[in-house]
Amino acid sequence: MIPRKVFFSTFVTIFLAEIGDKTQLATLLLSAQSHSPWVVFAGSAAALIATSLIGVIVGRTLASRLSPKTLDISIAILLLVIAAQLFSDVVSS
């Protein structure tokens, strides 16, 4: 039962994060320009699978070397830094 719960929580999290993301917008533009939506879909899906695989491999490696608390704090700091940079870009524009 746990793998199903992990699958659905992962799906919902990534799905919501990707809606309106620059990846989706780039896919939309490529599909409109190429007039080959299924080819664009296949390329986009393959790219998302590849980047997800990298994330899983790196996550597994980090989880085997760092405690969950250290990993949580590190990711929180990284997200705060990214948010601060994005905020700084918006304010300076």
N, C-alpha and C positions, 0 to 999 in steps of 0.2 A: 504494500500500500504506500510506503514512503516514496518509491521512485515516481509514482503517479503524481503525488503531491509536489515533489521537486520539479517534475516536468511542467505541470500547470503553473506553478509560481514563476518558474523561469520564463515560460512562454508569455505570460501576462506582463511580467516586468519588462522584457525585451520588446514586446509588441508595443506597449505604451511608450517606451523610451524612443522607439523608432518612428512613431507617427509624427509627421511634420518635420522630421530630422533632415539634415542636408543630404543624407544618403537617399531618402525617399524622393526628395526634390530632384536630385541628380538623375535618379531612375526615371522619374516622370519626364524630364526633359529629353533624356536619351531615347525613351520610347516614342515621344512625339516627333523627334527629329529623324529617327531611323525608319519609322513605319514598320518595324519588326518587333512588336511587343513581346512575343514569346521568346525571341532570342535575347532581348534585353532582360526579361524575367529570368531566364536561365543563367545569364552572366551575373546578374545582381544576386540571385540566390546562391550561386557558387561562391561569390565574393563574401557574402555574409556568413556562409558556412565556414569558409577558410578563416575569417577573422574570429569567428566563435571558437574554432578549434585552437587557434593561438591562445585565446583567452582561457580556455579550459586547461591547456597544457601549462601555461604560466601560473594559473591559479592553483593547479594541483602541486606544482613544484614549490610555490611559495607556502602553501598550506603544510607541506611536509617539512619545511624548514623554520617556519614562524608559528608562534602561538596564535590562536584565533583572536585574542585581544590585541596583540601587536599588529596583526593584519588589519583588523577593524580600524584601529587608530591610524595606521599608515594610509589606508584608503580614504578615511575621512579627511585627513590632512591634504592628500592629493586632490580630492574633490573641492575642498575649500580654496586651494591654490588656483585650480582651474576656474572656479566661480569668480574669484577675485580678478583674475586676468580678463575674463569675459566682461565683468562689470567695468573694469578699467577701460577696455576697448569701447564700450558703449558710451561711457561718460566722456571720453576724449574725442568721440566722433562728432 
